[in-house]
Structure formats: structure tokens, C-alpha cells
């Protein structure tokens, strides 16, 4: 339509500040196995969205960990809150716990496990921002941290390194024929409690020599490390042990240098057994390291027998182990950053020291560590009416439900912590940590001091307990060690703010030019977001500014400029100090009252 020559034109003005557009940070993403779930409803490694109160969706979940977690979440919801929004990714149960953890950790190449949550935005139009895999984040394996050489030996040009059980790999460092160290090429992955040893073989001689033990009628013992058998000598039958090299005088039994220990032992036994009369003219012993034992081999006329104990390993070493981070916890920071979310990660539930060990390998502000395993009623199997009993459950499931509750109570604004919230639907705690509001040396307080959230039980009649009764969540921190980042409500609140700013600013991209008015429009949009949060008492204050130092002529020419947005989210109350002392002014007031009162007495009472 063309502009009229005679008439009216109406233009929509687009420079008014846009109100804050909120995002839902309460959608819960779960990645867990559930073998008896209906596969057609919950296909493997596929995000599926549902409401936690949907009976049909719950029935299709089966009775596995995924179902139990959703039920626990539902138990924590607020009054009038009918459901939490769930995005679930079902994974296969592996042959063992490590395999299941690997399935949950997922693969970015095929979008499995945790990485399937990244597809929810495209497939479902929903983004999970409270992530959890309760029950699987606390288990960790061991890896070889270092190898210390205790005996370097001599004469090495080749020294193969072998770890037992297999897993770790490494290469020997050799200097002037001596093994001086081991360069680890892979730490391996071992279950907790596994004892790992390191063997170093090769063509050198070891650091220690143990002499042979002779039995029977052997004739003559030469200098240390040598045995002479002179009975019925036969030229050519010679055995030489030197490192891992065994040389036989008969070509059929020869072993070339570099042979494995197993081959060495097999050939030596074959030689002894193959000799018709086992006549040996000379046995020269020059071996090293741990035991090679050949027992009761008859040699020569007269039934001579011997036992040879010798060390075949070229160099000796000890192994130091280290705890490896849980693969799920290792993958979660990148997943959470991409989703603008946080994850609740639980320990293995083994106790206080286990929780502290678990905490040591976490450092990301998007991870919220907990040690809050509880006792729950086992779900009723299909076709039955009675629960089979009780079981332990990772308290991370409780935390996810509490976040949904508190966000709901604050109109979806994630600026408040879940600490102090009552915990429902549990029968008890796996680890009941002693706790006192006034004693930092109690186990519960010590865990909180390391930013590990816990569940504590109230105690009737104990004013220092966390409450008078029931179970209460305690903890306001994430895994960061930076005081500017370690409150999880601040992290989640800042994510909400960034998402709101993006929703406003993106409407200006390409539609306005870099002019004073265009820049002011963006500033006004950002002011609208901050003002909304102040009105909702979500932040203490904010400031929007255009700073010359952050901008340049060349950037403006390219349509680019920078604006500073500063915002302070309130910290949750964690400690109140009461300075209790006398109040002298009260006595001054009392004295003046008494004097005034005495002045009113009749004269006869004043003597």
C-alpha cells in the first residue's frame, strides 16, 4: 500500500522499553535408567517432557531409578503446586555401575545420555535447567597417579612397563642404563580398593639379587650367584639366566633376548623335563628381582635336585593411586553452561570422609554438591499391592523437588535458596550427622563448611537443633571456592537475568541503528529488567551504564557497542551473631522511676 497524498499515516513507535520476559528455570532434567519403563513412551537417549503429577506418564516410567526420583520430587512440591515439569532421558542399565555411569555421562558425538538434554530445546521447545542423575554421581574410580622407582637396575636399553591389573599404561625413562622413572600414558580405571602393581622388565639387571637354594646331592657351590654341577658332565648343556634372557645350549630350547617372563619360565621347565638324564655340566646364576621357582627337578646321576629362587624383573617400583572424578560430574559443567542451568550432584553416601573426598574433585559453580542420602519406601511392583521394603536414595532427588517448590513460591524467580525447607516423603537418613546451630565442630557443620548440603533432623527440646522436628534441608552453596560465586541462588538468579536481557535485546538486533536513540532503547530495556527484579525483591540493586572505555569508533562503525549491567543478588542468611551484653540504661531508667515513685510517698514513710 502506498502512502496517501491526502489522508493519514499511522506509525508504530518501537522505542518504548520492553518489560522483562521471564524464563522458566524450574524445568528439571533427569538422566537415569529404568529398565521396566515402556520403551515406546520413553525411548533410550531421547528427551521426553511430562508433568510429574501425570499418572499416565508415571505408570509408563516403570519402577526404576527414574520413577523413584520423580516420586521424590513430587513429594517436595508446595501447596497448590500440582506438578513439576520434567524432561527425562532414559538410558540403558550397564553390565556394572561403571557402565551405567558411562551411559548417563553420554557421548557428544551421538547425543546420548546427558547430551540428549541439549536436544530438548529443538525437539520439545523446552529447556531443562535443573539437572540431576541421583544415585550415580558419587561413585568414582581410581587411576594411577605416579610410579616411584625403588630400584633402577643397570644395563637397560629396553624396559617394558606392565601394570597389574591391566589398565594403566606407561613407558620407562632410562638414563645411562638405569630406569629413573615411568612416564604415564594412561592412568587406567580401577574400582575403589584395587591394589595396582607395576612391573618393569627388559634387558637389564635388577637392583637386588637373591641366591639359589640347593637340595639333594648337588656337587660344589661356586662364588655367589653360581652353581657348578660336576656329576656326569656333558658339554653343551648350559643355562644362563641374565635379566629376562635365558639361553640354552641346545638350539631347540634357545630363548632370544627380550623374551617375556612367561616364555622364560615355560622354556626353562621344558628344558629340564626334556633332558633324558637331565645332565647339566654348568648352571650359571646371574638373575635379578622377584621369584622364579623351579622345584624338585632331578639333575644328573645320583638324583641331584635343586630349587632356584631368583628375581626376573629388571627394576622395582611402587604405585600411587588417585581418585578420578565421576564421569557424570566431569561432563555436567559444559552441559549446564550450554543450558544456563545447575546440577545437583550427590556423594556416594558412604559417610563424612567419603563426602569430603567427593567434594575435592568438584569446582564448578554450576554444580551443587550434597551428602543427603535418605531412606525411602521401595515402590510397589506392578501387579502387587505391598512394597517390598525400604532402600537408600540419593538426596539430590529431594533437592530438585525443593528447587521446584521454592521457585513456585516466588513466581518462578530463582533468586532464593532451598535451605531451611522441610523435606517430605522420607523415612529416615542413611547418615544422621550430628548438628548444632552453635557448634561448628559437629559433622553436619563441617560438611556445610565445605559447601556440601545436607539433610538434618529436628530435635524436640533441643534449641540448638535445626528445627523442633522433622527433616530440614541445609546448604546454600555450590562447588565454587570463589565467595563471589558460591551461592547457588545468585548463580541461578544471574542466569535468569541474562536470559531476560537476551529476550529484550534480541528484538533490537538489526531493527535499529547505532544511534544515540538506538543505544538508549537498549539501555531502557535493560533498566526495565532490573526494575522488575527490584519490584519483586529479587535483587538489592542494579546499574546500567555506557562506558567510553568499553567502546570505540571502529566498533560503532561495525554496529557493535558494549553496555555494563551490574546487579547485586541478596545472599541468603547463613549466620546471625548476637552480641549479648548488659544494658545499663535500663538501670538508669529504673533508678529514676524509683526516685519519682518515692517522691509520691506520704511524709510519714519518708523517715
ZAZAMAR-629832 format. One line per 2 residues: their letters; for each residue z, x, y of C-alpha. Coordinates in nm, 4 decimals. Layout:
% ZAZAMAR-629832
a) Z,X,Y  ...
This chain:
% ZAZAMAR-629832
xx) 0.0000,0.0000,0.0000  -0.0991,0.1404,0.3392
xx) 0.1215,0.1420,0.6460  0.0529,-0.1685,0.8618
xx) -0.0913,-0.1194,1.2089  0.1082,-0.4168,1.3294
xx) 0.4256,-0.5004,1.1371  0.7338,-0.3363,0.9882
xx) 0.8144,-0.0409,0.7649  1.1381,-0.0087,0.5622
xx) 1.2506,0.3391,0.4503  1.5373,0.4057,0.2123
xx) 1.7708,0.6636,0.3625  1.8736,0.9185,0.0989
xx) 2.1246,1.1341,0.2811  2.4418,0.9414,0.2084
xx) 2.6918,1.1291,-0.0107  2.6760,1.0147,-0.3695
xx) 3.0003,0.9065,-0.5336  3.1403,1.1114,-0.8209
xx) 2.9780,1.0257,-1.1515  3.2294,1.0842,-1.4317
xx) 3.1594,1.2296,-1.7757  3.3417,1.1372,-2.0949
xx) 3.5279,1.4448,-2.2157  3.7199,1.2413,-2.4759
xx) 3.4457,1.2218,-2.7399  3.5772,1.4002,-3.0488
xx) 3.3530,1.6197,-3.2611  3.4644,1.6742,-3.6222
xx) 3.3021,1.9082,-3.8741  3.4613,1.8622,-4.2156
xx) 3.3840,1.7960,-4.5840  3.4227,1.4578,-4.7513
xx) 3.2654,1.4631,-5.0946  3.3058,1.0932,-5.1712
xx) 3.1570,0.9736,-4.8417  2.8454,0.7578,-4.8583
xx) 2.5692,1.0152,-4.8217  2.3212,0.7692,-4.6732
xx) 2.5654,0.6907,-4.3912  2.6864,1.0469,-4.3416
xx) 2.4103,1.2880,-4.4488  2.5080,1.6527,-4.4614
xx) 2.4899,1.8606,-4.1421  2.3856,1.5630,-3.9315
xx) 2.5864,1.4325,-3.6329  2.6827,1.0673,-3.6720
xx) 2.8614,0.8708,-3.3973  3.1070,0.5874,-3.4594
xx) 3.4277,0.4315,-3.3296  3.7385,0.5378,-3.5172
xx) 3.8503,0.1764,-3.5447  3.5269,0.0622,-3.7092
xx) 3.6313,-0.0474,-4.0592  3.2792,-0.0174,-4.1969
xx) 3.2420,0.3379,-4.0664  3.5827,0.4325,-4.2078
xx) 3.5042,0.2891,-4.5507  3.1874,0.4967,-4.5702
xx) 3.3842,0.8171,-4.4994  3.5428,0.8225,-4.8444
xx) 3.8898,0.9748,-4.8781  3.8311,1.3432,-4.7985
xx) 3.9428,1.5577,-4.5030  3.7036,1.3848,-4.2636
xx) 3.8552,1.0451,-4.3379  4.2148,1.1721,-4.3183
xx) 4.1527,1.3312,-3.9794  4.0024,1.0128,-3.8328
xx) 4.3017,0.8083,-3.9556  4.5438,1.0580,-3.7980
xx) 4.3513,1.0399,-3.4694  4.3712,0.6603,-3.4760
xx) 4.7483,0.6768,-3.5254  4.7896,0.8579,-3.1919
xx) 4.5967,0.6167,-2.9686  4.7559,0.4399,-2.6721
xx) 4.8454,0.0733,-2.6395  4.5335,-0.1408,-2.5916
xx) 4.3151,0.1547,-2.6922  4.1300,0.0246,-2.9957
xx) 3.9310,0.3336,-3.0933  3.8408,0.6901,-3.0214
xx) 3.4761,0.7851,-3.0081  3.3869,1.0229,-3.2914
xx) 3.0837,1.2398,-3.3594  3.1199,1.3546,-3.7197
xx) 2.9279,1.6197,-3.9083  2.9870,1.6116,-4.2817
xx) 2.9477,1.9412,-4.4670  2.9488,2.0243,-4.8362
xx) 3.2614,2.1472,-5.0075  3.2019,2.5025,-5.1272
xx) 3.2924,2.6668,-5.4550  3.6066,2.8034,-5.2859
xx) 3.7816,2.7853,-4.9483  3.5725,3.0702,-4.8054
xx) 3.2508,2.8907,-4.8971  3.3722,2.5670,-4.7370
xx) 3.4691,2.7541,-4.4209  3.1226,2.9106,-4.4140
xx) 2.9677,2.5636,-4.4394  3.1787,2.4426,-4.1464
xx) 3.1087,2.7542,-3.9369  2.7433,2.6794,-3.9865
xx) 2.4197,2.8565,-3.9129  2.2473,2.8506,-3.5723
xx) 1.9068,2.9010,-3.7337  1.9149,2.5722,-3.9249
xx) 2.1607,2.3842,-3.7041  2.4171,2.3329,-3.9787
xx) 2.7964,2.2967,-3.9556  2.9348,2.3398,-3.6041
xx) 2.5842,2.3968,-3.4708  2.4906,2.0412,-3.5703
xx) 2.7156,1.9215,-3.2845  2.4658,2.0744,-3.0422
xx) 2.2086,1.8206,-3.1661  2.4267,1.5203,-3.0824
xx) 2.3047,1.5036,-2.7232  1.9439,1.4709,-2.8358
xx) 1.9963,1.2565,-3.1449  2.2784,1.0334,-3.0222
xx) 2.2847,1.0564,-2.6445  2.6498,1.1574,-2.6721
xx) 2.8193,1.4938,-2.6309  3.1417,1.5741,-2.8218
xx) 3.3794,1.7764,-2.6075  3.6994,1.7796,-2.8141
xx) 3.6128,1.9792,-3.1243  3.8068,2.0232,-3.4456
xx) 3.7898,2.1221,-3.8111  4.1558,2.0610,-3.9054
xx) 4.2787,2.2426,-4.2134  4.0144,2.5159,-4.2149
xx) 4.0661,2.7247,-3.9009  4.3828,2.9096,-4.0033
xx) 4.2608,3.0747,-4.3217  4.1444,3.4316,-4.2695
xx) 4.0349,3.7156,-4.4932  4.0929,4.0889,-4.4882
xx) 3.8467,4.3641,-4.4156  3.8724,4.7417,-4.4482
xx) 3.9809,4.8797,-4.1115  3.9796,5.2517,-4.1855
xx) 3.9793,5.5130,-4.4592  4.2060,5.8162,-4.4359
xx) 4.1133,6.1270,-4.6333  4.4152,6.2676,-4.8154
xx) 4.2268,6.5441,-4.9990  3.8899,6.6631,-4.8724
xx) 3.7957,6.8880,-5.1639  3.5381,7.1673,-5.1398
xx) 3.1734,7.2343,-5.2098  3.0383,6.8893,-5.1279
xx) 2.6791,6.8271,-5.0306  2.6787,6.4690,-5.1605
xx) 2.9834,6.2376,-5.1789  2.9172,5.8703,-5.2680
xx) 3.1871,5.6286,-5.1413  3.2914,5.3376,-5.3617
xx) 3.5343,5.0568,-5.2779  3.7135,4.8578,-5.5434
xx) 3.6937,4.5581,-5.5478  3.3371,4.5813,-5.4152
xx) 3.2617,4.4506,-5.0677  3.3197,4.7193,-4.8093
xx) 3.0653,4.9993,-4.7786  3.0713,5.3392,-4.6157
xx) 2.9320,5.6900,-4.6130  3.1253,6.0150,-4.6399
xx) 3.1421,6.2558,-4.3466  3.1060,6.6127,-4.4768
xx) 3.1771,6.9286,-4.2782  3.1387,7.2730,-4.4396
xx) 3.1538,7.1190,-4.7837  3.4769,6.9273,-4.7104
xx) 3.4964,6.5470,-4.6913  3.6567,6.4858,-4.3497
xx) 3.6203,6.1092,-4.3161  3.4385,5.7914,-4.4069
xx) 3.2039,5.6092,-4.1725  3.2451,5.2377,-4.2490
xx) 2.9163,5.0490,-4.2561  3.0705,4.7119,-4.3546
xx) 3.4379,4.6076,-4.3755  3.3864,4.3688,-4.6642
xx) 3.5677,4.0376,-4.7013  3.8738,4.0122,-4.9249
xx) 4.1329,3.7453,-4.9925  4.4774,3.7995,-4.8451
xx) 4.6891,4.0193,-5.0699  4.3966,4.2056,-5.2256
xx) 4.4603,4.5782,-5.2762  4.1463,4.7759,-5.1955
xx) 4.0982,5.1360,-5.3054  3.8370,5.3924,-5.2063
xx) 3.6839,5.6467,-5.4457  3.4818,5.9439,-5.3271
xx) 3.2724,6.1221,-5.5900  2.9892,6.3685,-5.5683
xx) 2.9065,6.7277,-5.6472  3.2135,6.8994,-5.5042
xx) 3.5564,6.9786,-5.6383  3.8597,6.7769,-5.5513
xx) 4.1813,6.8713,-5.3837  4.4022,6.8665,-5.6937
xx) 4.3794,6.9984,-6.0479  4.5871,6.8836,-6.3445
xx) 4.5854,7.0940,-6.6586  4.4990,6.9684,-7.0076
xx) 4.7476,6.8845,-7.2800  4.6820,7.0401,-7.6228
xx) 4.7889,6.8888,-7.9522  4.7212,6.9804,-8.3126
xx) 4.6047,7.3190,-8.4314  4.4064,7.4471,-8.1357
xx) 4.3965,7.8237,-8.1216  4.4596,8.0077,-7.7972
xx) 4.5103,7.8912,-7.4410  4.3436,8.0967,-7.1696
xx) 4.4151,8.1026,-6.7964  4.4912,7.7819,-6.6077
xx) 4.2107,7.5303,-6.6468  4.0525,7.6934,-6.9505
xx) 4.0888,7.6301,-7.3259  3.9470,7.8595,-7.5957
xx) 3.8761,7.7168,-7.9405  3.8109,8.0113,-8.1681
xx) 3.8212,7.8368,-8.5023  3.4821,7.8374,-8.6707
xx) 3.2852,7.9273,-8.3555  2.9285,7.8009,-8.3212
xx) 2.7072,7.9468,-8.0471  2.5641,7.6885,-7.8015
xx) 2.8258,7.4118,-7.8224  2.9614,7.4371,-7.4677
xx) 3.1227,7.1669,-7.2469  3.1679,7.2300,-6.8767
xx) 3.3455,6.9788,-6.6556  3.2891,7.0545,-6.2875
xx) 3.3421,6.7671,-6.0410  3.1400,6.4815,-6.1875
xx) 2.8912,6.7133,-6.3598  2.9040,6.7527,-6.7362
xx) 2.6719,6.9943,-6.9116  2.6338,7.0053,-7.2905
xx) 2.4835,7.2909,-7.4843  2.2579,7.0578,-7.6845
xx) 1.9732,6.9104,-7.4843  2.0198,6.5608,-7.6290
xx) 2.3650,6.5368,-7.4731  2.2963,6.7015,-7.1387
xx) 2.4047,6.5150,-6.8198  2.2319,6.6127,-6.4981
xx) 2.4293,6.6864,-6.1780  2.5200,6.3729,-5.9810
xx) 2.5795,6.1583,-6.2924  2.8208,5.8699,-6.2488
xx) 3.1729,5.8849,-6.3831  3.0888,5.6148,-6.6370
xx) 2.7914,5.8142,-6.7644  3.0033,6.1279,-6.7800
xx) 3.2665,5.9619,-6.9958  3.0084,5.7988,-7.2220
xx) 2.8209,6.1226,-7.2843  3.1374,6.3210,-7.3486
xx) 3.2537,6.0675,-7.6042  2.9089,6.0625,-7.7639
xx) 2.9084,6.4419,-7.7930  3.2464,6.4556,-7.9632
xx) 3.1594,6.1742,-8.2022  2.8142,6.3117,-8.2849
xx) 2.9346,6.6576,-8.3956  2.9375,6.6705,-8.7740
xx) 3.2194,6.9149,-8.7889  3.2968,6.8972,-8.4137
xx) 3.2907,7.2762,-8.3920  3.3349,7.3920,-8.0350
xx) 3.3307,7.7588,-7.9510  3.4456,7.7272,-7.5897
xx) 3.5704,7.4425,-7.3669  3.5967,7.5427,-7.0046
xx) 3.8016,7.3026,-6.7887  3.7345,7.3036,-6.4147
xx) 3.7606,6.9333,-6.3285  3.9465,6.7666,-6.0459
xx) 4.1010,6.4359,-5.9314  4.2012,6.1243,-6.1337
xx) 4.2307,6.0763,-6.5037  3.9649,6.1288,-6.7655
xx) 4.1381,6.0932,-7.1008  3.9896,6.1701,-7.4431
xx) 4.2434,6.1178,-7.7132  4.2634,6.2499,-8.0738
xx) 3.9177,6.3991,-8.1129  3.9128,6.6241,-8.4234
xx) 3.7637,6.9642,-8.3470  3.6782,7.2406,-8.5936
xx) 3.8254,7.3434,-8.9242  4.1923,7.2736,-8.9606
xx) 4.1917,6.9346,-8.7813  4.2450,7.0664,-8.4323
xx) 4.2864,6.7789,-8.1821  4.3333,6.7686,-7.8060
xx) 4.3952,6.5325,-7.5139  4.2238,6.6175,-7.1888
xx) 4.3613,6.4670,-6.8652  4.1608,6.5571,-6.5577
xx) 4.0688,6.4263,-6.2141  3.6990,6.3463,-6.1881
xx) 3.6970,6.2076,-5.8301  3.5888,6.4709,-5.5807
xx) 3.8035,6.3734,-5.2776  4.1007,6.1391,-5.2341
xx) 4.1582,5.8723,-4.9691  4.3763,5.5781,-4.8686
xx) 4.2554,5.2469,-4.7250  4.3991,5.0494,-4.4297
xx) 4.3189,4.6788,-4.4065  4.2899,4.4448,-4.1082
xx) 4.2913,4.0672,-4.0696  3.9496,3.9218,-3.9915
xx) 3.9086,3.6289,-3.7546  3.8410,3.2937,-3.9129
xx) 3.4602,3.2359,-3.9045  3.5060,2.8875,-3.7568
xx) 3.7223,3.0234,-3.4743  3.4687,3.3015,-3.4210
xx) 3.1836,3.0510,-3.3723  3.3713,2.7885,-3.1708
xx) 3.3791,2.9593,-2.8263  2.9998,2.9648,-2.7978
xx) 2.9709,2.6075,-2.9277  3.2381,2.4830,-2.6864
xx) 3.0834,2.6647,-2.3902  2.7482,2.5015,-2.4604
xx) 2.9109,2.1569,-2.4831  3.1583,2.2022,-2.1939
xx) 3.4302,2.1342,-2.4467  3.7504,2.2688,-2.6013
xx) 3.8565,2.3046,-2.9634  4.1972,2.2605,-3.1226
xx) 4.2480,2.5264,-3.3910  4.5395,2.5205,-3.6323
xx) 4.7104,2.8054,-3.8169  4.7391,2.8218,-4.1960
xx) 5.0809,2.6564,-4.1900  5.2488,2.9476,-4.3702
xx) 5.5224,2.9836,-4.1093  5.6060,3.1569,-3.7830
xx) 5.4714,3.5027,-3.8702  5.1508,3.3551,-4.0073
xx) 5.1033,3.1626,-3.6831  5.1602,3.4766,-3.4752
xx) 4.9088,3.6697,-3.6868  4.6599,3.3865,-3.6423
xx) 4.7116,3.3880,-3.2668  4.6433,3.7619,-3.2355
xx) 4.2700,3.7250,-3.3012  4.2190,3.4385,-3.0512
xx) 4.1491,3.4962,-2.6818  3.9075,3.2327,-2.5560
xx) 4.0289,2.9736,-2.3001  3.8352,2.7029,-2.4828
xx) 4.0477,2.7409,-2.7971  4.3848,2.5638,-2.8157
xx) 4.5985,2.7268,-3.0902  4.8534,2.5184,-3.2777
xx) 5.1023,2.5572,-3.5610  5.1932,2.1974,-3.6280
xx) 5.1362,2.1139,-3.9929  5.2885,1.7821,-4.0864
xx) 5.3495,1.5706,-4.3967  5.1335,1.2599,-4.4307
xx) 5.0841,0.9846,-4.6860  4.7843,1.0538,-4.9071
xx) 4.5027,0.7991,-4.8687  4.4734,0.5260,-5.1291
xx) 4.1777,0.5995,-5.3607  3.9037,0.3416,-5.3958
xx) 3.9934,0.0708,-5.6439  4.3670,0.1428,-5.6258
xx) 4.6490,-0.0124,-5.4262  4.9075,0.2662,-5.4226
xx) 4.8970,0.6056,-5.2531  4.9172,0.8978,-5.4965
xx) 5.1878,1.0624,-5.2859  5.2189,1.2934,-4.9886
xx) 5.0359,1.6031,-4.8655  5.0282,1.8526,-4.5821
xx) 4.7863,1.8183,-4.2920  4.6899,2.0470,-4.0052
xx) 4.8400,1.9148,-3.6793  4.5123,1.9840,-3.4978
xx) 4.4164,1.6297,-3.6035  4.7198,1.4954,-3.4165
xx) 4.6280,1.6903,-3.1031  4.2754,1.5483,-3.0977
xx) 4.4164,1.1947,-3.1088  4.6688,1.2744,-2.8355
xx) 4.3928,1.4026,-2.6073  4.2057,1.0751,-2.6581
xx) 4.5282,0.8867,-2.5745  4.6177,1.0772,-2.2575
xx) 4.2602,1.0728,-2.1255  4.2538,0.6950,-2.1788
xx) 4.5817,0.6571,-1.9893  4.4286,0.8418,-1.6919
xx) 4.0982,0.6555,-1.6711  3.9125,0.9226,-1.8629
xx) 4.0155,1.2072,-1.6322  4.1146,1.5091,-1.8493
xx) 4.3495,1.6707,-1.5960  4.6750,1.6068,-1.7858
xx) 4.8276,1.7828,-2.0858  4.9344,1.6192,-2.4112
xx) 5.2731,1.7936,-2.4124  5.5703,1.5590,-2.4366
xx) 5.3659,1.2883,-2.6122  5.5210,1.1191,-2.9157
xx) 5.3493,1.1841,-3.2487  5.2952,0.8858,-3.4766
xx) 5.1889,0.8323,-3.8369  5.3541,1.1393,-3.9919
xx) 5.6342,1.1550,-4.2468  5.7734,1.4927,-4.1502
xx) 5.6920,1.8550,-4.0709  5.5933,2.1321,-4.3088
xx) 5.7756,2.3866,-4.0911  6.0653,2.2452,-3.8907
xx) 6.1108,2.5178,-3.6310  6.4500,2.5402,-3.4584
xx) 6.4105,2.4464,-3.0922  6.6269,2.4282,-2.7831
xx) 6.5375,2.3479,-2.4243  6.7777,2.6177,-2.3054
xx) 6.7330,2.8946,-2.5662  6.4112,3.0968,-2.5659
xx) 6.5139,3.2810,-2.8838  6.4549,2.9776,-3.1065
xx) 6.1473,2.9864,-3.3304  5.9818,2.6927,-3.1556
xx) 6.0223,2.8552,-2.8156  5.8943,3.1878,-2.9487
xx) 5.5748,3.0200,-3.0662  5.5318,2.8448,-2.7313
xx) 5.5797,3.1809,-2.5595  5.2652,3.2974,-2.7414
xx) 5.0702,2.9892,-2.6241  5.0941,2.8226,-2.9670
xx) 5.1529,2.4463,-2.9512  5.3968,2.2899,-3.1990
xx) 5.5428,1.9563,-3.3040  5.9200,1.9347,-3.2652
xx) 6.1615,1.6743,-3.3962  6.4046,1.4950,-3.1699
xx) 6.7758,1.5084,-3.2487  7.0198,1.2268,-3.1826
xx) 7.3189,1.3526,-2.9879  7.1623,1.6898,-2.9046
xx) 7.0786,1.7059,-2.5357  6.9030,2.0412,-2.5821
xx) 6.6528,1.8934,-2.8282  6.3038,1.7999,-2.7149
xx) 6.3914,1.4298,-2.7376  6.6592,1.1985,-2.8733
xx) 6.4492,1.1016,-3.1761  6.1028,1.1018,-3.3286
xx) 5.8407,1.3758,-3.3224  5.7016,1.5185,-2.9993
xx) 5.4072,1.7458,-2.9209  5.4947,2.0591,-2.7208
xx) 5.2473,2.3001,-2.5660  5.0243,2.3205,-2.2594
xx) 4.8357,2.6479,-2.3150  4.5071,2.7662,-2.4580
xx) 4.4318,3.1042,-2.6183  4.3627,3.2865,-2.2914
xx) 4.6054,3.5518,-2.1729  4.4966,3.5021,-1.8109
xx) 4.7532,3.2909,-1.6179  4.4700,3.1543,-1.4037
xx) 4.3012,3.0083,-1.7125  4.5664,2.9474,-1.9744
xx) 4.6462,2.5797,-1.9064  4.4102,2.3678,-2.1146
xx) 4.4314,2.0698,-1.8767  4.2970,2.2945,-1.5987
xx) 4.0128,2.4132,-1.8221  3.9179,2.0591,-1.9188
xx) 3.9600,1.9365,-1.5611  3.7327,2.2073,-1.4265
xx) 3.4707,2.1140,-1.6894  3.4863,1.7518,-1.5688
xx) 3.4398,1.8700,-1.2099  3.1446,2.0925,-1.2937
xx) 2.9723,1.8105,-1.4813  3.0302,1.5705,-1.1909
xx) 2.8891,1.8243,-0.9437  2.5826,1.8721,-1.1635
xx) 2.5189,1.4980,-1.1768  2.5216,1.4778,-0.7983
xx) 2.3397,1.7981,-0.7092  2.0575,1.7485,-0.9594
xx) 1.9492,1.4400,-0.7624  1.8822,1.6683,-0.4634
xx) 1.6744,1.9229,-0.6548  1.3121,1.9027,-0.5463
xx) 1.3643,1.5875,-0.3444  1.4998,1.7562,-0.0319
xx) 1.4134,2.0743,0.1511  1.6322,2.3672,0.2504
xx) 1.7113,2.2434,0.5983  2.0441,2.2014,0.7757
xx) 2.0379,1.8344,0.6747  1.9418,1.9094,0.3143
xx) 2.2220,2.1610,0.2749  2.4669,1.9229,0.4415
xx) 2.3689,1.6487,0.1979  2.4660,1.8732,-0.0926
xx) 2.7941,1.9595,0.0806  2.8638,1.5908,0.1314
xx) 2.8031,1.5187,-0.2369  3.0488,1.7897,-0.3357
xx) 3.3050,1.6580,-0.0875  3.2721,1.3172,-0.2488
xx) 3.3639,1.4615,-0.5897  3.6670,1.6451,-0.4538
xx) 3.7830,1.3432,-0.2521  3.7628,1.1227,-0.5596
xx) 3.9822,1.3620,-0.7573  4.2393,1.3772,-0.4769
xx) 4.2482,0.9976,-0.4643  4.3141,0.9931,-0.8414
xx) 4.5879,1.2586,-0.8021  4.3938,1.4792,-1.0427
xx) 4.3801,1.7800,-0.8066  4.6042,1.9187,-0.5349
xx) 4.3199,2.0027,-0.3007  3.9659,2.1341,-0.2679
xx) 3.7404,2.3102,-0.0212  3.3628,2.3138,0.0133
xx) 3.2038,2.5837,0.2281  2.8738,2.7540,0.3040
xx) 2.9425,3.1253,0.3401  2.6993,3.3605,0.5096
xx) 2.7893,3.6486,0.2782  2.6701,3.4476,-0.0228
xx) 2.3286,3.3668,0.1228  2.0228,3.5457,0.2546
xx) 1.6974,3.4723,0.4342  1.4943,3.5652,0.1279
xx) 1.6954,3.3268,-0.0907  1.6499,3.0407,0.1579
xx) 1.2767,3.1129,0.1614  1.2758,3.0605,-0.2163
xx) 1.4653,2.7318,-0.1881  1.7931,2.8830,-0.3038
xx) 2.1367,2.8798,-0.1463  2.4985,2.9158,-0.2585
xx) 2.7910,2.6888,-0.1798  3.1558,2.7679,-0.2537
xx) 3.3637,2.4987,-0.4208  3.7348,2.5754,-0.4542
xx) 3.9674,2.3372,-0.6324  4.3258,2.3586,-0.7479
xx) 4.4259,2.1543,-1.0500  4.8014,2.0979,-1.0819
xx) 4.9847,2.2853,-1.3550  5.1919,2.0802,-1.5969
xx) 5.5679,2.1032,-1.5539  5.6866,2.3641,-1.8045
xx) 6.0225,2.4782,-1.6733  6.2815,2.3404,-1.4349
xx) 6.5557,2.5724,-1.3120  6.8704,2.4011,-1.1859
xx) 7.0825,2.6172,-0.9577  7.4186,2.4571,-1.0209
xx) 7.6999,2.5540,-0.7849  7.9929,2.4167,-0.5799
xx) 7.9313,2.2018,-0.2717  8.1862,2.2998,-0.0055
xx) 8.0544,2.0424,0.2408  8.1868,1.7681,0.0156
xx) 8.5401,1.9057,0.0519  8.4992,1.9291,0.4299
xx) 8.3948,1.5672,0.4365  8.6838,1.4710,0.2089
xx) 8.9321,1.6531,0.4349  8.8042,1.4752,0.7446
xx) 8.8306,1.1474,0.5580  9.1892,1.2186,0.4611
xx) 9.2805,1.3121,0.8207  9.1249,0.9951,0.9537
xx) 9.2969,0.7927,0.6872  9.6342,0.9482,0.7689
xx) 9.5903,0.8642,1.1348  9.5875,0.4976,1.0407
xx) 9.9226,0.5067,0.8610  10.2287,0.3311,1.0262
xx) 10.4679,0.5603,1.2154  10.7433,0.5349,0.9578
xx) 10.5195,0.7030,0.6966  10.4325,0.9999,0.9135
x) 10.7738,1.1797,0.8864
